[in-house]
Amino acid sequence: MNIYGDRGNILTLVNRCRWRDIQIEVINIEVGDKLTAGEIDLFFWGGGQDREQILASSDLKGDKAKILRESIEDGAALLAICGGYQLLGKYYKPSQGTELDGVGIFDAHTIGSNKRMIGNLVVETDRLSGKLETLVGFENHSGKTHLGKTAQSLGNVLIGFGNNSEDRTEGCIYKNAIGCYLHGPALPKNPMLADFLILKGLQHKDRAITKLKPLDDTLELQTHLSILERIKNQR
């Protein structure tokens, strides 16, 4: 699943690893492919339409979902955007059609609506480094995601709709797994989120790793700030 430039997140992860001389291999998992326990340290799942979600939901029944859940419990990192995020909850009920079973990593469910939530998205979070940071992106979804009692949101919406346009929450974080509606792609202009995922992925392989080699993120942060300012000025 890949929409609105989501695959650019993979390119960002690969580049930021290579700039640090971290060996990285990208494994493309298709419908019908088997998932091997312990093989992957960092998962990425992009967005898609209902048709792709139906295929993915069916493919995830059985061992594939079980191994994915076990990997997250063991500390693997994960970023899921939009449609991928929705299928990692308990279920997704499209506005038309049959309810789709989710993987159940997030204590959340999504209900399709007739309202299109589209536009720039700015989120405030302290979940990544312990300090307050902003994340910027672009959202385009009609599904309304509602978090359960045990779920922790990724952050609070400053601009945009977020999970459901009602409670001002955006995304969900469980252990080192993150689901959100940040298209764009998100990681090139949010290097702090990319590095959170890389570090957690490395720690899944080697718990002794405590930090990453710093990178010169001047351009990335300038992009982040210019987008933030432009969004604020458009309000």
TIMI-165662 format. One record per atom (N, C-alpha, C): residue number from 1; residue in one letter; atom name; x, y, z. Coordinates in steps of 0.001 Angstrom, whole numbers, plus 500000, padded with zeros to 6 digits. Layout:
SITE,i,aa,at,X,Y,Z
SITE,NUM,A,CA,X,Y,Z
...
This chain:
SITE,i,aa,at,X,Y,Z
SITE,1,M,N,500835,498816,500000
SITE,1,M,CA,500000,500000,500000
SITE,1,M,C,500876,501242,500000
SITE,2,N,N,500546,502164,499088
SITE,2,N,CA,501367,503362,498931
SITE,2,N,C,500532,504427,498236
SITE,3,I,N,500363,505557,498884
SITE,3,I,CA,499580,506635,498301
SITE,3,I,C,500113,507968,498826
SITE,4,Y,N,499961,509037,498034
SITE,4,Y,CA,500396,510380,498434
SITE,4,Y,C,501864,510422,498866
SITE,5,G,N,502708,509699,498119
SITE,5,G,CA,504142,509767,498378
SITE,5,G,C,504628,508993,499579
SITE,6,D,N,503817,508070,500108
SITE,6,D,CA,504216,507364,501326
SITE,6,D,C,505520,506589,501173
SITE,7,R,N,505799,506103,499952
SITE,7,R,CA,507032,505326,499749
SITE,7,R,C,508281,506178,499976
SITE,8,G,N,508129,507500,499919
SITE,8,G,CA,509252,508375,500232
SITE,8,G,C,509748,508209,501650
SITE,9,N,N,508911,507679,502525
SITE,9,N,CA,509353,507406,503890
SITE,9,N,C,510434,506328,503921
SITE,10,I,N,510299,505336,503041
SITE,10,I,CA,511311,504280,502973
SITE,10,I,C,512637,504855,502493
SITE,11,L,N,512575,505716,501475
SITE,11,L,CA,513803,506342,500970
SITE,11,L,C,514491,507147,502063
SITE,12,T,N,513713,507835,502876
SITE,12,T,CA,514283,508630,503967
SITE,12,T,C,514970,507738,504990
SITE,13,L,N,514324,506657,505373
SITE,13,L,CA,514925,505730,506341
SITE,13,L,C,516224,505135,505793
SITE,14,V,N,516203,504745,504529
SITE,14,V,CA,517400,504165,503903
SITE,14,V,C,518541,505182,503886
SITE,15,N,N,518241,506407,503451
SITE,15,N,CA,519296,507423,503360
SITE,15,N,C,519865,507784,504724
SITE,16,R,N,518997,507944,505713
SITE,16,R,CA,519482,508343,507036
SITE,16,R,C,520294,507223,507691
SITE,17,C,N,520016,505991,507331
SITE,17,C,CA,520852,504884,507804
SITE,17,C,C,522194,504876,507085
SITE,18,R,N,522178,505022,505784
SITE,18,R,CA,523424,504978,505002
SITE,18,R,C,524339,506141,505353
SITE,19,W,N,523784,507311,505621
SITE,19,W,CA,524607,508457,506026
SITE,19,W,C,525327,508186,507340
SITE,20,R,N,524814,507240,508086
SITE,20,R,CA,525445,506880,509367
SITE,20,R,C,526228,505571,509270
SITE,21,D,N,526358,505051,508057
SITE,21,D,CA,527037,503768,507830
SITE,21,D,C,526340,502620,508546
SITE,22,I,N,525030,502705,508656
SITE,22,I,CA,524226,501623,509223
SITE,22,I,C,523756,500743,508070
SITE,23,Q,N,524045,499471,508128
SITE,23,Q,CA,523617,498547,507081
SITE,23,Q,C,522098,498393,507134
SITE,24,I,N,521458,498475,505981
SITE,24,I,CA,520006,498362,505921
SITE,24,I,C,519600,497595,504677
SITE,25,E,N,518633,496729,504809
SITE,25,E,CA,518081,495968,503690
SITE,25,E,C,516573,496175,503686
SITE,26,V,N,516026,496520,502518
SITE,26,V,CA,514584,496716,502369
SITE,26,V,C,513966,495436,501808
SITE,27,I,N,513000,494900,502521
SITE,27,I,CA,512291,493695,502093
SITE,27,I,C,510854,494088,501767
SITE,28,N,N,510448,493890,500526
SITE,28,N,CA,509095,494228,500095
SITE,28,N,C,508179,493030,500349
SITE,29,I,N,507200,493185,501208
SITE,29,I,CA,506292,492096,501558
SITE,29,I,C,504982,492278,500799
SITE,30,E,N,504699,491361,499888
SITE,30,E,CA,503501,491421,499058
SITE,30,E,C,502402,490538,499644
SITE,31,V,N,501190,490713,499108
SITE,31,V,CA,500088,489827,499460
SITE,31,V,C,500478,488395,499104
SITE,32,G,N,500331,487498,500032
SITE,32,G,CA,500690,486102,499818
SITE,32,G,C,502071,485730,500308
SITE,33,D,N,502941,486730,500517
SITE,33,D,CA,504274,486447,501039
SITE,33,D,C,504193,486078,502520
SITE,34,K,N,505109,485209,502924
SITE,34,K,CA,505173,484829,504327
SITE,34,K,C,506027,485823,505105
SITE,35,L,N,505701,485990,506375
SITE,35,L,CA,506474,486840,507278
SITE,35,L,C,507212,485936,508242
SITE,36,T,N,508524,486124,508338
SITE,36,T,CA,509354,485272,509191
SITE,36,T,C,509595,485944,510527
SITE,37,A,N,509361,485223,511595
SITE,37,A,CA,509533,485771,512943
SITE,37,A,C,510971,486226,513160
SITE,38,G,N,511128,487444,513691
SITE,38,G,CA,512442,487969,514031
SITE,38,G,C,513250,488490,512870
SITE,39,E,N,512695,488465,511644
SITE,39,E,CA,513463,488860,510466
SITE,39,E,C,513545,490372,510308
SITE,40,I,N,512523,491102,510751
SITE,40,I,CA,512416,492528,510469
SITE,40,I,C,512481,493336,511763
SITE,41,D,N,513277,494398,511732
SITE,41,D,CA,513442,495271,512894
SITE,41,D,C,512588,496533,512805
SITE,42,L,N,512245,496935,511574
SITE,42,L,CA,511475,498158,511380
SITE,42,L,C,510496,497936,510230
SITE,43,F,N,509213,498052,510527
SITE,43,F,CA,508164,497867,509535
SITE,43,F,C,507658,499224,509041
SITE,44,F,N,507296,499276,507753
SITE,44,F,CA,506580,500441,507237
SITE,44,F,C,505379,499961,506448
SITE,45,W,N,504237,500635,506663
SITE,45,W,CA,502999,500294,505954
SITE,45,W,C,502340,501588,505514
SITE,46,G,N,502213,501776,504208
SITE,46,G,CA,501638,503003,503679
SITE,46,G,C,500122,502979,503614
SITE,47,G,N,499553,504021,503029
SITE,47,G,CA,498109,504146,502918
SITE,47,G,C,497578,503511,501643
SITE,48,G,N,496254,503421,501559
SITE,48,G,CA,495616,502853,500380
SITE,48,G,C,494120,503049,500429
SITE,49,Q,N,493447,502701,499338
SITE,49,Q,CA,492004,502799,499257
SITE,49,Q,C,491356,501533,499813
SITE,50,D,N,490020,501537,499879
SITE,50,D,CA,489296,500392,500447
SITE,50,D,C,489638,499086,499726
SITE,51,R,N,489813,499153,498402
SITE,51,R,CA,490120,497932,497647
SITE,51,R,C,491406,497287,498144
SITE,52,E,N,492445,498094,498318
SITE,52,E,CA,493717,497568,498815
SITE,52,E,C,493597,497092,500264
SITE,53,Q,N,492797,497800,501050
SITE,53,Q,CA,492628,497407,502447
SITE,53,Q,C,491912,496062,502576
SITE,54,I,N,490958,495807,501684
SITE,54,I,CA,490258,494519,501699
SITE,54,I,C,491240,493386,501433
SITE,55,L,N,492103,493565,500430
SITE,55,L,CA,493109,492542,500110
SITE,55,L,C,494078,492347,501260
SITE,56,A,N,494529,493460,501858
SITE,56,A,CA,495504,493371,502947
SITE,56,A,C,494893,492724,504183
SITE,57,S,N,493638,493066,504493
SITE,57,S,CA,492984,492491,505664
SITE,57,S,C,492854,490983,505532
SITE,58,S,N,492489,490532,504345
SITE,58,S,CA,492371,489095,504109
SITE,58,S,C,493727,488402,504218
SITE,59,D,N,494759,489055,503692
SITE,59,D,CA,496104,488475,503699
SITE,59,D,C,496681,488375,505114
SITE,60,L,N,496206,489233,506004
SITE,60,L,CA,496778,489288,507351
SITE,60,L,C,496166,488281,508321
SITE,61,K,N,495210,487546,507871
SITE,61,K,CA,494612,486550,508769
SITE,61,K,C,495626,485437,509037
SITE,62,G,N,495649,484963,510265
SITE,62,G,CA,496513,483826,510582
SITE,62,G,C,497913,484221,511019
SITE,63,D,N,498925,483477,510524
SITE,63,D,CA,500293,483616,511019
SITE,63,D,C,500891,484993,510768
SITE,64,K,N,500545,485631,509659
SITE,64,K,CA,501140,486913,509326
SITE,64,K,C,500831,487955,510395
SITE,65,A,N,499570,488035,510788
SITE,65,A,CA,499176,488977,511839
SITE,65,A,C,499804,488594,513170
SITE,66,K,N,499859,487302,513449
SITE,66,K,CA,500432,486822,514707
SITE,66,K,C,501902,487202,514815
SITE,67,I,N,502667,486997,513753
SITE,67,I,CA,504091,487328,513767
SITE,67,I,C,504292,488832,513875
SITE,68,L,N,503445,489607,513197
SITE,68,L,CA,503543,491068,513281
SITE,68,L,C,503291,491540,514708
SITE,69,R,N,502257,491022,515350
SITE,69,R,CA,501968,491389,516749
SITE,69,R,C,503131,490997,517662
SITE,70,E,N,503658,489801,517472
SITE,70,E,CA,504759,489327,518311
SITE,70,E,C,506011,490186,518100
SITE,71,S,N,506247,490626,516870
SITE,71,S,CA,507405,491477,516582
SITE,71,S,C,507301,492802,517325
SITE,72,I,N,506107,493398,517334
SITE,72,I,CA,505910,494662,518037
SITE,72,I,C,506055,494461,519536
SITE,73,E,N,505524,493388,520053
SITE,73,E,CA,505670,493094,521486
SITE,73,E,C,507137,492921,521862
SITE,74,D,N,507933,492424,520915
SITE,74,D,CA,509363,492191,521153
SITE,74,D,C,510196,493457,520969
SITE,75,G,N,509556,494558,520543
SITE,75,G,CA,510275,495823,520451
SITE,75,G,C,510588,496314,519066
SITE,76,A,N,510131,495617,518018
SITE,76,A,CA,510357,496109,516650
SITE,76,A,C,509657,497445,516462
SITE,77,A,N,510216,498264,515581
SITE,77,A,CA,509630,499573,515286
SITE,77,A,C,508662,499450,514109
SITE,78,L,N,507713,500360,514039
SITE,78,L,CA,506732,500336,512959
SITE,78,L,C,506172,501735,512733
SITE,79,L,N,506001,502090,511471
SITE,79,L,CA,505262,503288,511094
SITE,79,L,C,504203,502875,510093
SITE,80,A,N,502947,503178,510400
SITE,80,A,CA,501830,502876,509509
SITE,80,A,C,501062,504165,509247
SITE,81,I,N,500772,504423,507973
SITE,81,I,CA,500100,505651,507571
SITE,81,I,C,498684,505343,507096
SITE,82,C,N,497729,506100,507549
SITE,82,C,CA,496356,506122,507034
SITE,82,C,C,495745,504715,506948
SITE,83,G,N,495587,504150,505736
SITE,83,G,CA,494971,502840,505597
SITE,83,G,C,495702,501747,506350
SITE,84,G,N,497034,501824,506364
SITE,84,G,CA,497811,500863,507149
SITE,84,G,C,497552,501011,508629
SITE,85,Y,N,497493,502249,509097
SITE,85,Y,CA,497168,502560,510504
SITE,85,Y,C,495807,501988,510867
SITE,86,Q,N,494819,502179,509997
SITE,86,Q,CA,493465,501708,510288
SITE,86,Q,C,493411,500195,510460
SITE,87,L,N,494176,499466,509640
SITE,87,L,CA,494142,498001,509710
SITE,87,L,C,494975,497440,510845
SITE,88,L,N,495733,498280,511519
SITE,88,L,CA,496483,497808,512685
SITE,88,L,C,495703,497998,513974
SITE,89,G,N,494514,498587,513865
SITE,89,G,CA,493609,498657,515006
SITE,89,G,C,492800,497372,515107
SITE,90,K,N,491691,497436,515829
SITE,90,K,CA,490867,496239,516016
SITE,90,K,C,490036,495925,514784
SITE,91,Y,N,489504,496963,514145
SITE,91,Y,CA,488750,496754,512913
SITE,91,Y,C,488567,498075,512181
SITE,92,Y,N,488245,497942,510886
SITE,92,Y,CA,487901,499108,510059
SITE,92,Y,C,486575,498820,509385
SITE,93,K,N,485585,499672,509612
SITE,93,K,CA,484268,499515,509000
SITE,93,K,C,484111,500593,507929
SITE,94,P,N,484248,500222,506634
SITE,94,P,CA,484053,501208,505569
SITE,94,P,C,482629,501764,505593
SITE,95,S,N,482438,502922,504978
SITE,95,S,CA,481098,503500,504925
SITE,95,S,C,480156,502609,504126
SITE,96,Q,N,480711,501860,503182
SITE,96,Q,CA,479950,500867,502440
SITE,96,Q,C,480755,499579,502399
SITE,97,G,N,480121,498489,502719
SITE,97,G,CA,480840,497226,502671
SITE,97,G,C,480985,496575,504020
SITE,98,T,N,481693,495458,504023
SITE,98,T,CA,481835,494610,505197
SITE,98,T,C,482953,495100,506112
SITE,99,E,N,482743,494949,507391
SITE,99,E,CA,483773,495285,508384
SITE,99,E,C,485024,494451,508156
SITE,100,L,N,486190,495093,508198
SITE,100,L,CA,487463,494409,507992
SITE,100,L,C,488162,494196,509319
SITE,101,D,N,488597,492976,509552
SITE,101,D,CA,489340,492681,510773
SITE,101,D,C,490691,493372,510750
SITE,102,G,N,491096,493899,511902
SITE,102,G,CA,492408,494501,512034
SITE,102,G,C,493370,493575,512743
SITE,103,V,N,494624,493989,512807
SITE,103,V,CA,495660,493172,513446
SITE,103,V,C,495561,493262,514972
SITE,104,G,N,495073,494390,515484
SITE,104,G,CA,494879,494525,516921
SITE,104,G,C,496100,495008,517676
SITE,105,I,N,497060,495611,516975
SITE,105,I,CA,498219,496173,517676
SITE,105,I,C,497805,497423,518457
SITE,106,F,N,496973,498242,517833
SITE,106,F,CA,496489,499455,518495
SITE,106,F,C,495094,499219,519077
SITE,107,D,N,494862,499726,520274
SITE,107,D,CA,493524,499689,520869
SITE,107,D,C,492714,500825,520237
SITE,108,A,N,492257,500567,519019
SITE,108,A,CA,491559,501591,518247
SITE,108,A,C,490687,500907,517205
SITE,109,H,N,489690,501613,516725
SITE,109,H,CA,488867,501138,515608
SITE,109,H,C,488527,502330,514727
SITE,110,T,N,488225,502051,513473
SITE,110,T,CA,487954,503120,512498
SITE,110,T,C,486621,502870,511811
SITE,111,I,N,485817,503928,511735
SITE,111,I,CA,484526,503880,511073
SITE,111,I,C,484547,504831,509878
SITE,112,G,N,484198,504328,508710
SITE,112,G,CA,484138,505176,507530
SITE,112,G,C,482999,506179,507635
SITE,113,S,N,483213,507375,507104
SITE,113,S,CA,482193,508420,507165
SITE,113,S,C,482020,509039,505787
SITE,114,N,N,481050,509914,505649
SITE,114,N,CA,480833,510631,504403
SITE,114,N,C,481577,511965,504370
SITE,115,K,N,482313,512246,505446
SITE,115,K,CA,483058,513491,505542
SITE,115,K,C,484510,513249,505154
SITE,116,R,N,485007,514015,504192
SITE,116,R,CA,486402,513892,503780
SITE,116,R,C,487244,514847,504614
SITE,117,M,N,488214,514316,505339
SITE,117,M,CA,489100,515126,506164
SITE,117,M,C,490413,515299,505401
SITE,118,I,N,490573,516453,504806
SITE,118,I,CA,491687,516670,503892
SITE,118,I,C,492309,518033,504146
SITE,119,G,N,493631,518090,504111
SITE,119,G,CA,494330,519355,504306
SITE,119,G,C,495613,519174,505087
SITE,120,N,N,496237,520280,505418
SITE,120,N,CA,497482,520251,506179
SITE,120,N,C,497218,519823,507616
SITE,121,L,N,498194,519124,508178
SITE,121,L,CA,498064,518585,509531
SITE,121,L,C,499306,518933,510338
SITE,122,V,N,499107,519566,511482
SITE,122,V,CA,500197,519888,512400
SITE,122,V,C,499865,519264,513756
SITE,123,V,N,500810,518523,514281
SITE,123,V,CA,500604,517784,515525
SITE,123,V,C,501687,518152,516529
SITE,124,E,N,501297,518295,517774
SITE,124,E,CA,502232,518549,518856
SITE,124,E,C,502378,517272,519671
SITE,125,T,N,503623,516854,519909
SITE,125,T,CA,503848,515596,520609
SITE,125,T,C,505090,515664,521488
SITE,126,D,N,505058,514925,522577
SITE,126,D,CA,506256,514732,523405
SITE,126,D,C,506590,513247,523510
SITE,127,R,N,506022,512457,522605
SITE,127,R,CA,506170,510991,522673
SITE,127,R,C,507490,510487,522111
SITE,128,L,N,508187,511298,521320
SITE,128,L,CA,509372,510808,520615
SITE,128,L,C,510641,510978,521421
SITE,129,S,N,510841,512158,521972
SITE,129,S,CA,512093,512440,522685
SITE,129,S,C,511868,512887,524123
SITE,130,G,N,510614,513031,524513
SITE,130,G,CA,510311,513534,525857
SITE,130,G,C,510144,515037,525899
SITE,131,K,N,510547,515725,524824
SITE,131,K,CA,510347,517165,524748
SITE,131,K,C,509270,517461,523705
SITE,132,L,N,508628,518616,523836
SITE,132,L,CA,507530,518972,522955
SITE,132,L,C,508056,519313,521567
SITE,133,E,N,507508,518642,520547
SITE,133,E,CA,507922,518847,519162
SITE,133,E,C,506679,518917,518276
SITE,134,T,N,506848,519465,517073
SITE,134,T,CA,505753,519468,516113
SITE,134,T,C,506055,518507,514971
SITE,135,L,N,505006,517897,514458
SITE,135,L,CA,505071,517066,513267
SITE,135,L,C,504158,517686,512221
SITE,136,V,N,504611,517726,510972
SITE,136,V,CA,503802,518310,509906
SITE,136,V,C,503558,517268,508818
SITE,137,G,N,502407,517389,508168
SITE,137,G,CA,502071,516463,507103
SITE,137,G,C,500799,516891,506403
SITE,138,F,N,500273,515975,505606
SITE,138,F,CA,499053,516231,504840
SITE,138,F,C,498135,515040,505031
SITE,139,E,N,496892,515303,505415
SITE,139,E,CA,495940,514209,505638
SITE,139,E,C,494858,514206,504577
SITE,140,N,N,494375,513011,504261
SITE,140,N,CA,493277,512848,503307
SITE,140,N,C,492603,511518,503613
SITE,141,H,N,491574,511556,504423
SITE,141,H,CA,490900,510319,504834
SITE,141,H,C,489447,510617,505187
SITE,142,S,N,488600,509602,505041
SITE,142,S,CA,487212,509711,505475
SITE,142,S,C,486944,508829,506681
SITE,143,G,N,487871,507921,506981
SITE,143,G,CA,487727,507079,508161
SITE,143,G,C,487982,507867,509435
SITE,144,K,N,487132,507626,510430
SITE,144,K,CA,487299,508258,511739
SITE,144,K,C,487816,507211,512726
SITE,145,T,N,489024,507448,513219
SITE,145,T,CA,489659,506511,514149
SITE,145,T,C,489410,506955,515583
SITE,146,H,N,488916,506023,516386
SITE,146,H,CA,488635,506298,517788
SITE,146,H,C,489528,505410,518654
SITE,147,L,N,490240,506014,519582
SITE,147,L,CA,491155,505285,520449
SITE,147,L,C,490408,504676,521626
SITE,148,G,N,490843,503475,522036
SITE,148,G,CA,490264,502815,523193
SITE,148,G,C,490850,503344,524490
SITE,149,K,N,490391,502784,525586
SITE,149,K,CA,490796,503269,526911
SITE,149,K,C,492277,503080,527186
SITE,150,T,N,492888,502062,526601
SITE,150,T,CA,494299,501784,526879
SITE,150,T,C,495229,502418,525838
SITE,151,A,N,494670,503068,524831
SITE,151,A,CA,495490,503609,523744
SITE,151,A,C,496091,504959,524115
SITE,152,Q,N,497252,505227,523582
SITE,152,Q,CA,497927,506507,523761
SITE,152,Q,C,498081,507168,522393
SITE,153,S,N,497581,508384,522266
SITE,153,S,CA,497693,509074,520982
SITE,153,S,C,499143,509453,520713
SITE,154,L,N,499461,509641,519429
SITE,154,L,CA,500788,510137,519070
SITE,154,L,C,500954,511573,519534
SITE,155,G,N,499879,512350,519443
SITE,155,G,CA,499950,513746,519868
SITE,155,G,C,498612,514434,519741
SITE,156,N,N,498634,515744,519900
SITE,156,N,CA,497429,516565,519825
SITE,156,N,C,497447,517413,518560
SITE,157,V,N,496295,517554,517934
SITE,157,V,CA,496171,518310,516692
SITE,157,V,C,496199,519806,516979
SITE,158,L,N,497115,520515,516327
SITE,158,L,CA,497133,521979,516371
SITE,158,L,C,496392,522552,515170
SITE,159,I,N,496604,521941,514007
SITE,159,I,CA,495933,522347,512775
SITE,159,I,C,495538,521082,512030
SITE,160,G,N,494278,521003,511619
SITE,160,G,CA,493816,519845,510871
SITE,160,G,C,492752,519063,511614
SITE,161,F,N,492515,517842,511158
SITE,161,F,CA,491445,517003,511697
SITE,161,F,C,491968,515911,512630
SITE,162,G,N,493055,515225,512228
SITE,162,G,CA,493593,514154,513060
SITE,162,G,C,492762,512893,512985
SITE,163,N,N,492720,512166,514093
SITE,163,N,CA,492067,510854,514112
SITE,163,N,C,490616,510877,513646
SITE,164,N,N,489863,511871,514114
SITE,164,N,CA,488422,511810,513860
SITE,164,N,C,487735,513168,513755
SITE,165,S,N,488474,514253,513830
SITE,165,S,CA,487964,515627,513763
SITE,165,S,C,487134,516015,514974
SITE,166,E,N,487141,515183,516017
SITE,166,E,CA,486287,515436,517175
SITE,166,E,C,487064,515661,518473
SITE,167,D,N,488037,514807,518740
SITE,167,D,CA,488699,514865,520050
SITE,167,D,C,490099,515473,520002
SITE,168,R,N,490524,515964,518818
SITE,168,R,CA,491812,516646,518638
SITE,168,R,C,493023,515740,518858
SITE,169,T,N,492838,514434,518844
SITE,169,T,CA,493972,513518,518921
SITE,169,T,C,494421,513160,517508
SITE,170,E,N,495689,512788,517380
SITE,170,E,CA,496208,512297,516111
SITE,170,E,C,497077,511078,516367
SITE,171,G,N,496816,510041,515596
SITE,171,G,CA,497645,508854,515629
SITE,171,G,C,497546,508059,516916
SITE,172,C,N,498369,507032,516961
SITE,172,C,CA,498429,506162,518139
SITE,172,C,C,499849,505620,518242
SITE,173,I,N,500332,505459,519452
SITE,173,I,CA,501657,504882,519667
SITE,173,I,C,501553,503774,520694
SITE,174,Y,N,502088,502620,520350
SITE,174,Y,CA,502115,501482,521264
SITE,174,Y,C,503510,500878,521204
SITE,175,K,N,504213,500901,522338
SITE,175,K,CA,505612,500489,522371
SITE,175,K,C,506366,501284,521303
SITE,176,N,N,506954,500603,520287
SITE,176,N,CA,507692,501330,519241
SITE,176,N,C,506929,501367,517923
SITE,177,A,N,505624,501132,517991
SITE,177,A,CA,504766,501157,516806
SITE,177,A,C,503971,502457,516770
SITE,178,I,N,503967,503116,515616
SITE,178,I,CA,503259,504386,515440
SITE,178,I,C,502328,504283,514245
SITE,179,G,N,501082,504669,514451
SITE,179,G,CA,500119,504807,513370
SITE,179,G,C,499669,506250,513311
SITE,180,C,N,499467,506791,512105
SITE,180,C,CA,499069,508195,511994
SITE,180,C,C,498494,508473,510614
SITE,181,Y,N,498019,509695,510422
SITE,181,Y,CA,497454,510135,509145
SITE,181,Y,C,498379,511109,508419
SITE,182,L,N,499658,511114,508759
SITE,182,L,CA,500615,512065,508185
SITE,182,L,C,501169,511568,506851
SITE,183,H,N,500502,511970,505751
SITE,183,H,CA,501022,511708,504415
SITE,183,H,C,502067,512766,504083
SITE,184,G,N,502612,512658,502860
SITE,184,G,CA,503407,513804,502446
SITE,184,G,C,504588,513586,501525
SITE,185,P,N,505503,512669,501772
SITE,185,P,CA,505633,511757,502900
SITE,185,P,C,506052,512466,504193
SITE,186,A,N,505867,511807,505310
SITE,186,A,CA,506082,512449,506605
SITE,186,A,C,507558,512568,506998
SITE,187,L,N,508338,511532,506755
SITE,187,L,CA,509678,511470,507360
SITE,187,L,C,510689,512471,506819
SITE,188,P,N,510684,512831,505523
SITE,188,P,CA,511679,513811,505071
SITE,188,P,C,511608,515146,505795
SITE,189,K,N,510418,515565,506172
SITE,189,K,CA,510261,516863,506836
SITE,189,K,C,510053,516746,508336
SITE,190,N,N,510155,515525,508847
SITE,190,N,CA,510077,515284,510295
SITE,190,N,C,511218,514344,510693
SITE,191,P,N,512475,514807,510612
SITE,191,P,CA,513612,513916,510854
SITE,191,P,C,513627,513318,512252
SITE,192,M,N,513005,514012,513222
SITE,192,M,CA,512965,513467,514573
SITE,192,M,C,512144,512182,514634
SITE,193,L,N,511105,512094,513822
SITE,193,L,CA,510293,510878,513754
SITE,193,L,C,511059,509762,513056
SITE,194,A,N,511770,510104,511985
SITE,194,A,CA,512584,509106,511285
SITE,194,A,C,513640,508512,512210
SITE,195,D,N,514306,509365,512972
SITE,195,D,CA,515368,508881,513854
SITE,195,D,C,514825,508077,515034
SITE,196,F,N,513637,508421,515498
SITE,196,F,CA,512986,507601,516537
SITE,196,F,C,512825,506169,516026
SITE,197,L,N,512329,506016,514808
SITE,197,L,CA,512098,504688,514242
SITE,197,L,C,513402,503944,513999
SITE,198,I,N,514412,504647,513484
SITE,198,I,CA,515704,504006,513231
SITE,198,I,C,516334,503510,514523
SITE,199,L,N,516328,504350,515553
SITE,199,L,CA,516925,503954,516825
SITE,199,L,C,516198,502755,517423
SITE,200,K,N,514876,502775,517402
SITE,200,K,CA,514115,501658,517967
SITE,200,K,C,514330,500385,517154
SITE,201,G,N,514469,500529,515822
SITE,201,G,CA,514762,499367,515002
SITE,201,G,C,516120,498771,515324
SITE,202,L,N,517119,499636,515516
SITE,202,L,CA,518454,499158,515899
SITE,202,L,C,518434,498486,517264
SITE,203,Q,N,517696,499056,518186
SITE,203,Q,CA,517621,498492,519527
SITE,203,Q,C,516908,497147,519548
SITE,204,H,N,516051,496923,518567
SITE,204,H,CA,515416,495609,518459
SITE,204,H,C,516444,494542,518152
SITE,205,K,N,517485,494926,517425
SITE,205,K,CA,518570,493996,517097
SITE,205,K,C,519640,493963,518188
SITE,206,D,N,519903,495120,518798
SITE,206,D,CA,520962,495235,519801
SITE,206,D,C,520517,496212,520890
SITE,207,R,N,520112,495704,522012
SITE,207,R,CA,519582,496532,523098
SITE,207,R,C,520631,497476,523685
SITE,208,A,N,521905,497214,523402
SITE,208,A,CA,522974,498038,523970
SITE,208,A,C,523096,499386,523271
SITE,209,I,N,522514,499538,522081
SITE,209,I,CA,522580,500806,521345
SITE,209,I,C,521688,501827,522040
SITE,210,T,N,522242,502983,522333
SITE,210,T,CA,521485,503995,523080
SITE,210,T,C,521247,505286,522320
SITE,211,K,N,522034,505520,521250
SITE,211,K,CA,521862,506770,520512
SITE,211,K,C,522371,506616,519088
SITE,212,L,N,521961,507567,518236
SITE,212,L,CA,522390,507593,516845
SITE,212,L,C,523462,508645,516640
SITE,213,K,N,524304,508424,515624
SITE,213,K,CA,525254,509440,515212
SITE,213,K,C,524482,510657,514699
SITE,214,P,N,524793,511866,515186
SITE,214,P,CA,524059,513064,514737
SITE,214,P,C,524267,513328,513249
SITE,215,L,N,523240,513866,512611
SITE,215,L,CA,523316,514290,511223
SITE,215,L,C,523078,515792,511144
SITE,216,D,N,523555,516391,510079
SITE,216,D,CA,523278,517807,509842
SITE,216,D,C,521886,517913,509213
SITE,217,D,N,520906,518256,510021
SITE,217,D,CA,519517,518321,509562
SITE,217,D,C,519079,519756,509259
SITE,218,T,N,520026,520607,508906
SITE,218,T,CA,519688,522010,508653
SITE,218,T,C,518604,522152,507587
SITE,219,L,N,518781,521468,506451
SITE,219,L,CA,517809,521581,505361
SITE,219,L,C,516463,520972,505753
SITE,220,E,N,516514,519820,506411
SITE,220,E,CA,515268,519163,506814
SITE,220,E,C,514476,520034,507784
SITE,221,L,N,515168,520628,508741
SITE,221,L,CA,514484,521463,509731
SITE,221,L,C,514014,522781,509132
SITE,222,Q,N,514783,523317,508167
SITE,222,Q,CA,514316,524514,507466
SITE,222,Q,C,513028,524207,506700
SITE,223,T,N,512985,523049,506073
SITE,223,T,CA,511776,522635,505363
SITE,223,T,C,510605,522494,506330
SITE,224,H,N,510869,521837,507455
SITE,224,H,CA,509829,521657,508479
SITE,224,H,C,509278,523005,508932
SITE,225,L,N,510166,523941,509241
SITE,225,L,CA,509735,525245,509745
SITE,225,L,C,509021,526065,508671
SITE,226,S,N,509493,525985,507419
SITE,226,S,CA,508845,526746,506347
SITE,226,S,C,507443,526220,506090
SITE,227,I,N,507266,524897,506147
SITE,227,I,CA,505937,524314,505997
SITE,227,I,C,505039,524740,507144
SITE,228,L,N,505582,524713,508344
SITE,228,L,CA,504818,525113,509528
SITE,228,L,C,504365,526561,509422
SITE,229,E,N,505267,527434,509009
SITE,229,E,CA,504923,528852,508872
SITE,229,E,C,503899,529074,507763
SITE,230,R,N,504079,528368,506648
SITE,230,R,CA,503132,528530,505541
SITE,230,R,C,501730,528076,505935
SITE,231,I,N,501656,526969,506658
SITE,231,I,CA,500361,526469,507116
SITE,231,I,C,499705,527474,508060
SITE,232,K,N,500486,528004,508976
SITE,232,K,CA,499930,528983,509927
SITE,232,K,C,499447,530237,509220
SITE,233,N,N,500184,530670,508213
SITE,233,N,CA,499816,531891,507486
SITE,233,N,C,498583,531700,506603
SITE,234,Q,N,498295,530453,506248
SITE,234,Q,CA,497137,530174,505408
SITE,234,Q,C,495843,530106,506199
SITE,235,R,N,495937,530096,507487
SITE,235,R,CA,494732,529945,508325
SITE,235,R,C,493903,531230,508315
